[in-house]
Amino acid sequence: MSGAALLADLEARGLVHDHTDRRELTALLDDPPATLYLGIDPTADSLHIGHLVGVLVLRRFQEAGHRPLALVGGATGMVGDPSGRSEERTLLDPETLAANRAGIRAQLERLLDFEGPAAARLVDNQDWLGRVTLLEFLRDVGKHATVNHMVAKDSIRRRMDSEHGISFTEFSYMLLQAFDFWWQFEKFGCRLQVGGSDQWGNITAGIDLVRRRSGGSAHGLTWPLMTRSDGAKFGKTAEGAVWLDPERTLPYELHQYLLNVDDGDADLLLRRLTMIPAEEISEIAAAHEAEPHRRLAQRALADSVCELVHGPAALGRVRLAAETLFGSAPISGPGLDALRGIVPETVVEPAALATDEPVVAALVASGLCSSRGEARRAIGQGGIRVNGDRVASGRGPVGLIEGRYALIQRGRKQRHLLVIA
């Protein structure tokens, strides 16, 4: 893919906000492999869905024949980037940072290709910043930057004007990131840094340092920060961030989050968060507009992202779990097994159901009813289903699937999985 075609694809996906000289950047990308990098500070042991935009930008460049560097900032993570924040980050200890780096590395290895002719490389700026003394940094980096130029950057100016101000620690972050770009320029021939639009000031500081210290030419490209159509921050829920770690956010929860995005967000998210070709996304958008009740755009989005992040097997389980929960598939052992970890469950001994009112016993054991009397009333009111079938009497058998599972439902929303030990 030519440099012009690659940039055009990024623009079609809404992934271009700022960039250096278009003609020179196109020329760089016309001669693969160019080396580029994206920095991620390890503030948690998992990436969240907002990070996926940048990681997939690296993948798009990689599929065009370029070499991506994924920088996990073990050193800069100890300082904290002021960009896009109104107050200072909490500083992390080395042990926490090490654990966070390990978690992020595992996720990057699923999303990028670390073999082949354009193999990605994982780098950690602790490897070079950790060896630089303060005097060396002031002499080799600080002398190339003026305070006037630094305070003119939007990210610094906003913090200086805020009620919290900015510490010298965070003020120095821009120069640390500039040093990262210069070091990777010298070590790996890296000539392009990519990032969110809030990183533009840091990126241009690195470009300046490469020019002043090495006499080299470097480039930058940013994409707009993602917000939902209602102005809220994308990737946030009432419970917090939507994580890529399946232990933090279940694959089912990730899938459901994306299934429920607003129609006004679905097309843009398809373009930024998936590898589906832009032309195919336009076709999906047209089909969605013709039949919006089918939520075709949201389904394509949720399926594609879930498969990218967690793999095809996880997507299969997610689909089966949803079909089981919402009645579009017959209740089955595999379907109920797919619900484990998604709906509340209780493990009981077989003897717990060996009574003259097994369904009543199951309702109490599950906690859906607090007493046998409440369970009988709920059954009498027609509000109880077992494995999808309405229960008319508490005396009937529970009807275990594969002799082990029963999905008990009270009302329209309360579901509980009973598992026989």
C-alpha positions as CSV (number, residue, x, y, z in Angstrom):
1,M,0.0,0.0,0.0
2,S,1.4,3.4,-1.0
3,G,1.8,6.2,1.6
4,A,-1.0,8.2,0.0
5,A,-3.4,5.2,0.2
6,L,-2.5,4.5,3.8
7,L,-3.1,8.1,4.8
8,A,-6.3,8.1,2.8
9,D,-7.5,5.0,4.7
10,L,-6.7,6.5,8.0
11,E,-8.6,9.7,7.0
12,A,-11.6,7.6,5.9
13,R,-11.6,6.0,9.4
14,G,-11.5,9.4,11.1
15,L,-8.0,8.7,12.4
16,V,-6.2,11.9,11.3
17,H,-6.2,15.0,13.5
18,D,-2.7,16.6,13.2
19,H,0.3,15.6,11.1
20,T,3.6,16.9,9.9
21,D,4.2,17.9,6.3
22,R,1.9,15.8,4.2
23,R,4.2,15.5,1.2
24,E,7.2,14.5,3.3
25,L,5.2,12.0,5.4
26,T,3.8,10.4,2.3
27,A,7.3,10.0,0.8
28,L,8.4,8.3,4.1
29,L,5.6,5.9,3.9
30,D,6.1,5.2,0.2
31,D,9.4,3.5,1.1
32,P,8.6,0.7,3.5
33,P,9.5,-0.4,6.0
34,A,9.4,2.9,7.9
35,T,9.6,2.5,11.7
36,L,7.0,4.2,13.9
37,Y,6.1,4.1,17.6
38,L,3.2,4.4,19.9
39,G,3.8,5.0,23.7
40,I,1.7,3.5,26.4
41,D,2.2,4.3,30.0
42,P,1.6,1.3,32.2
43,T,-0.8,2.9,34.7
44,A,-2.8,-0.3,35.0
45,D,-2.1,-4.0,34.3
46,S,-4.4,-4.0,31.3
47,L,-5.2,-1.9,28.3
48,H,-8.7,-0.5,28.1
49,I,-10.8,-0.2,24.9
50,G,-9.6,3.4,24.3
51,H,-6.1,2.1,23.9
52,L,-7.3,-0.2,21.1
53,V,-7.5,2.7,18.7
54,G,-3.8,3.4,18.9
55,V,-2.7,-0.3,18.9
56,L,-4.8,-0.9,15.7
57,V,-3.2,2.2,14.1
58,L,0.1,0.4,14.6
59,R,-1.4,-2.7,13.1
60,R,-2.7,-0.8,10.1
61,F,0.8,0.5,9.5
62,Q,2.2,-3.0,10.0
63,E,-0.1,-4.5,7.4
64,A,1.1,-1.8,5.0
65,G,4.6,-3.1,5.5
66,H,5.9,-0.8,8.2
67,R,7.6,-1.8,11.5
68,P,5.8,-0.8,14.7
69,L,7.4,-0.2,18.0
70,A,5.1,-0.6,21.0
71,L,6.7,1.4,23.8
72,V,5.5,0.5,27.3
73,G,6.8,3.4,29.4
74,G,8.3,1.8,32.5
75,A,10.2,5.0,33.2
76,T,7.7,7.7,32.1
77,G,5.0,5.7,34.0
78,M,6.8,6.6,37.2
79,V,6.3,10.3,36.4
80,G,2.9,10.6,34.7
81,D,1.8,12.5,31.6
82,P,-0.1,15.7,32.3
83,S,-1.7,15.7,28.8
84,G,-5.5,15.6,28.9
85,R,-5.6,15.7,32.7
86,S,-6.7,18.4,35.2
87,E,-4.7,17.0,38.1
88,E,-1.5,15.0,38.8
89,R,-1.5,11.3,38.4
90,T,-0.8,9.0,41.3
91,L,2.9,7.8,41.2
92,L,3.3,4.1,41.0
93,D,5.9,2.0,42.7
94,P,8.4,-0.2,40.7
95,E,6.7,-3.5,41.6
96,T,3.3,-2.3,40.4
97,L,4.8,-0.9,37.2
98,A,6.5,-4.2,36.5
99,A,3.2,-6.1,36.9
100,N,1.4,-3.6,34.8
101,R,4.0,-3.9,32.0
102,A,3.7,-7.7,32.0
103,G,-0.1,-7.5,31.6
104,I,0.0,-5.0,28.8
105,R,2.8,-7.0,26.9
106,A,0.6,-10.1,26.8
107,Q,-2.3,-8.1,25.3
108,L,-0.1,-6.4,22.7
109,E,1.2,-9.8,21.6
110,R,-2.3,-10.8,20.6
111,L,-3.0,-7.7,18.6
112,L,0.3,-7.2,16.8
113,D,2.5,-9.5,14.7
114,F,5.9,-10.1,16.4
115,E,7.3,-12.3,13.6
116,G,7.7,-11.9,9.9
117,P,9.3,-9.2,7.7
118,A,7.6,-6.3,9.5
119,A,7.8,-7.7,13.0
120,A,6.6,-5.5,15.8
121,R,9.0,-4.9,18.7
122,L,8.1,-4.3,22.4
123,V,10.4,-1.7,24.0
124,D,10.5,-0.2,27.5
125,N,11.9,3.3,28.0
126,Q,13.2,2.2,31.4
127,D,16.0,0.5,29.4
128,W,17.4,3.9,28.3
129,L,16.0,6.6,30.6
130,G,16.9,4.5,33.6
131,R,20.6,4.8,32.7
132,V,20.7,8.6,32.1
133,T,21.9,10.7,34.9
134,L,20.3,14.1,35.7
135,L,23.3,16.0,34.5
136,E,23.4,14.1,31.3
137,F,19.7,14.8,30.7
138,L,20.1,18.5,31.4
139,R,23.1,18.7,29.1
140,D,21.9,16.6,26.2
141,V,18.1,17.3,26.2
142,G,17.4,20.3,28.4
143,K,19.7,22.6,26.5
144,H,17.7,22.0,23.3
145,A,14.4,23.1,24.8
146,T,13.3,26.5,25.9
147,V,10.8,27.1,28.7
148,N,9.0,29.6,26.5
149,H,8.4,26.9,23.9
150,M,7.3,24.3,26.5
151,V,4.8,26.5,28.3
152,A,3.2,27.4,24.9
153,K,2.1,23.8,24.4
154,D,-1.7,23.4,25.0
155,S,-1.3,20.5,27.5
156,I,1.1,22.5,29.7
157,R,-0.8,25.8,29.4
158,R,-4.1,24.2,30.4
159,R,-2.5,22.7,33.5
160,M,-0.8,25.9,34.5
161,D,-4.2,27.7,34.2
162,S,-6.0,25.1,36.3
163,E,-6.6,25.3,40.0
164,H,-4.1,22.4,40.6
165,G,-1.3,23.9,38.5
166,I,1.5,21.5,37.3
167,S,4.4,20.1,39.2
168,F,8.0,20.2,37.9
169,T,7.8,16.4,37.7
170,E,4.9,16.5,35.1
171,F,6.3,19.6,33.4
172,S,9.4,17.5,32.6
173,Y,7.4,14.7,31.0
174,M,7.5,16.4,27.6
175,L,11.2,16.3,27.6
176,L,11.3,12.6,28.6
177,Q,9.0,11.7,25.8
178,A,11.1,13.8,23.4
179,F,14.1,11.9,24.5
180,D,12.2,8.6,23.8
181,F,11.7,9.7,20.2
182,W,15.3,10.8,19.8
183,W,16.6,7.5,21.3
184,Q,14.5,5.4,19.1
185,F,15.4,7.5,16.1
186,E,19.1,6.8,16.8
187,K,18.7,3.1,17.8
188,F,15.9,1.8,15.5
189,G,15.7,4.5,12.8
190,C,12.2,5.4,14.0
191,R,11.0,8.5,12.1
192,L,7.3,8.6,13.0
193,Q,5.4,8.8,16.3
194,V,1.7,8.4,16.5
195,G,-0.8,9.1,19.3
196,G,-4.0,10.7,20.4
197,S,-4.5,14.4,19.7
198,D,-3.6,15.3,23.3
199,Q,0.0,14.0,22.5
200,W,0.7,16.5,19.7
201,G,2.8,18.8,21.9
202,N,4.9,16.0,23.2
203,I,5.3,14.6,19.7
204,T,6.5,17.9,18.2
205,A,8.9,18.3,21.1
206,G,10.5,15.0,20.1
207,I,10.6,16.0,16.4
208,D,12.4,19.2,17.5
209,L,14.9,17.2,19.6
210,V,15.7,14.9,16.7
211,R,16.3,17.9,14.4
212,R,18.4,19.9,16.9
213,R,20.4,17.0,18.4
214,S,20.9,14.7,15.3
215,G,20.0,16.9,12.4
216,G,17.4,14.4,11.4
217,S,13.9,14.5,10.0
218,A,11.0,13.0,12.0
219,H,7.3,13.0,11.7
220,G,4.1,12.9,13.8
221,L,0.5,11.9,13.3
222,T,-2.4,12.0,15.8
223,W,-6.0,11.0,15.8
224,P,-9.0,12.7,17.5
225,L,-9.7,11.6,21.1
226,M,-12.8,9.5,21.2
227,T,-16.0,10.6,22.9
228,R,-19.5,9.3,22.5
229,S,-22.2,11.3,20.6
230,D,-23.6,12.5,23.9
231,G,-20.2,14.0,24.8
232,A,-19.4,11.4,27.4
233,K,-16.0,9.7,27.4
234,F,-16.0,6.5,25.3
235,G,-15.1,3.3,27.1
236,K,-16.4,4.4,30.5
237,T,-19.4,2.7,32.3
238,A,-20.9,3.2,35.8
239,E,-18.5,0.5,37.0
240,G,-15.4,2.1,35.4
241,A,-13.3,1.5,32.3
242,V,-14.0,-1.2,29.7
243,W,-10.8,-3.3,29.9
244,L,-9.3,-5.7,27.5
245,D,-8.3,-8.1,30.3
246,P,-11.0,-10.8,30.5
247,E,-10.6,-10.9,34.3
248,R,-11.4,-7.2,34.6
249,T,-14.1,-7.0,31.9
250,L,-15.7,-10.3,30.8
251,P,-15.7,-10.9,27.0
252,Y,-19.5,-11.0,27.3
253,E,-19.5,-7.6,29.0
254,L,-17.3,-6.1,26.3
255,H,-19.5,-7.5,23.6
256,Q,-22.7,-6.2,25.3
257,Y,-21.1,-2.8,25.8
258,L,-20.5,-2.5,22.1
259,L,-23.9,-4.0,21.2
260,N,-25.5,-1.2,23.1
261,V,-23.6,1.8,21.7
262,D,-25.8,4.5,20.1
263,D,-26.5,4.5,16.4
264,G,-24.7,7.8,16.1
265,D,-21.5,6.1,17.4
266,A,-21.6,2.7,15.6
267,D,-20.2,3.7,12.2
268,L,-17.2,5.7,13.6
269,L,-16.4,2.9,16.1
270,L,-16.5,0.4,13.3
271,R,-13.9,2.5,11.4
272,R,-11.6,3.0,14.4
273,L,-11.9,-0.2,16.4
274,T,-12.0,-2.9,13.8
275,M,-9.9,-4.0,10.8
276,I,-12.9,-4.3,8.6
277,P,-12.2,-2.5,5.3
278,A,-13.6,1.0,5.0
279,E,-15.7,0.1,1.9
280,E,-17.3,-2.9,3.8
281,I,-18.1,-0.6,6.7
282,S,-19.9,1.7,4.4
283,E,-22.0,-1.2,3.2
284,I,-22.8,-2.2,6.8
285,A,-23.8,1.4,7.6
286,A,-26.2,1.4,4.6
287,A,-27.8,-1.9,5.6
288,H,-28.1,-0.6,9.2
289,E,-29.7,2.6,8.1
290,A,-32.3,0.6,6.1
291,E,-33.2,-1.7,9.1
292,P,-31.9,0.1,12.2
293,H,-34.0,-2.3,14.5
294,R,-31.6,-5.2,13.5
295,R,-28.6,-3.2,14.9
296,L,-26.4,-4.6,12.2
297,A,-23.6,-2.0,12.8
298,Q,-23.5,-2.7,16.5
299,R,-23.4,-6.5,15.9
300,A,-20.6,-6.2,13.4
301,L,-18.7,-3.9,15.8
302,A,-19.2,-6.2,18.9
303,D,-18.3,-9.4,17.0
304,S,-15.2,-7.9,15.4
305,V,-13.7,-6.3,18.5
306,C,-14.4,-9.3,20.7
307,E,-12.8,-11.6,18.2
308,L,-9.8,-9.3,17.8
309,V,-9.2,-9.0,21.6
310,H,-10.2,-12.4,22.9
311,G,-10.2,-14.7,19.8
312,P,-12.8,-16.7,17.9
313,A,-13.4,-19.3,20.7
314,A,-14.3,-16.5,23.2
315,L,-16.6,-14.9,20.6
316,G,-18.4,-18.2,20.1
317,R,-19.0,-18.5,23.9
318,V,-20.2,-14.9,24.1
319,R,-22.7,-15.5,21.3
320,L,-23.9,-18.7,22.8
321,A,-24.3,-17.1,26.2
322,A,-26.4,-14.2,24.7
323,E,-28.6,-16.6,22.7
324,T,-29.1,-18.7,25.9
325,L,-29.9,-15.7,28.0
326,F,-32.3,-14.0,25.6
327,G,-34.1,-17.0,24.3
328,S,-32.9,-17.2,20.7
329,A,-31.4,-20.6,21.2
330,P,-32.7,-23.8,23.0
331,I,-31.3,-24.2,26.5
332,S,-28.4,-26.6,26.3
333,G,-25.5,-27.8,28.4
334,P,-22.9,-25.8,26.4
335,G,-25.1,-22.8,26.5
336,L,-25.4,-22.9,30.3
337,D,-21.7,-23.6,30.6
338,A,-21.1,-20.4,28.6
339,L,-23.1,-18.5,31.2
340,R,-20.6,-19.3,34.0
341,G,-19.1,-16.1,35.2
342,I,-21.8,-14.0,33.5
343,V,-24.8,-14.6,35.7
344,P,-24.7,-15.3,39.4
345,E,-24.4,-19.0,40.2
346,T,-24.7,-21.2,43.2
347,V,-23.2,-24.7,43.6
348,V,-25.4,-27.1,45.6
349,E,-25.2,-30.7,46.6
350,P,-27.8,-33.0,45.0
351,A,-29.4,-33.6,48.4
352,A,-30.4,-29.9,48.5
353,L,-33.0,-30.6,45.8
354,A,-34.1,-34.0,47.2
355,T,-37.3,-32.6,48.8
356,D,-41.0,-32.7,48.1
357,E,-40.7,-29.2,46.5
358,P,-37.5,-29.2,44.5
359,V,-38.2,-25.9,42.6
360,V,-39.0,-24.2,45.9
361,A,-35.7,-25.5,47.3
362,A,-33.8,-24.3,44.2
363,L,-35.2,-20.8,44.5
364,V,-34.2,-20.5,48.1
365,A,-30.7,-22.0,47.5
366,S,-30.1,-19.6,44.7
367,G,-31.1,-16.6,46.8
368,L,-33.8,-15.5,44.3
369,C,-36.3,-16.0,47.1
370,S,-35.6,-15.5,50.8
371,S,-37.9,-18.2,52.1
372,R,-40.0,-21.1,51.0
373,G,-43.2,-19.1,51.4
374,E,-41.9,-16.4,49.1
375,A,-40.9,-19.0,46.6
376,R,-44.4,-20.5,46.6
377,R,-46.0,-17.1,46.1
378,A,-43.6,-16.3,43.2
379,I,-44.4,-19.6,41.5
380,G,-48.2,-19.0,42.1
381,Q,-47.9,-15.6,40.4
382,G,-46.4,-17.1,37.4
383,G,-43.1,-15.3,37.8
384,I,-40.7,-18.3,37.8
385,R,-39.0,-20.0,34.8
386,V,-36.6,-23.0,34.9
387,N,-34.5,-23.5,31.8
388,G,-36.9,-21.2,29.9
389,D,-40.1,-22.9,30.9
390,R,-42.7,-21.3,33.2
391,V,-43.1,-23.3,36.4
392,A,-46.7,-24.0,37.6
393,S,-45.9,-25.9,40.8
394,G,-43.0,-26.1,43.3
395,R,-43.4,-29.8,43.4
396,G,-42.2,-30.6,40.0
397,P,-38.6,-31.6,39.2
398,V,-36.1,-29.0,38.5
399,G,-35.1,-30.6,35.2
400,L,-31.3,-30.4,35.3
401,I,-29.6,-30.0,31.9
402,E,-27.0,-32.7,31.5
403,G,-27.8,-33.7,35.1
404,R,-25.8,-30.6,36.3
405,Y,-27.2,-27.2,35.3
406,A,-30.5,-25.3,35.8
407,L,-31.1,-21.7,34.8
408,I,-33.6,-20.2,37.1
409,Q,-35.4,-16.9,36.3
410,R,-37.5,-14.7,38.4
411,G,-39.4,-12.0,36.6
412,R,-37.9,-10.5,33.5
413,K,-34.3,-9.7,34.7
414,Q,-33.3,-11.9,37.6
415,R,-31.4,-14.9,36.5
416,H,-29.4,-17.4,38.5
417,L,-27.4,-20.5,37.4
418,L,-27.7,-23.5,39.7
419,V,-24.8,-26.0,39.4
420,I,-24.9,-29.4,41.0
421,A,-21.6,-30.3,42.7
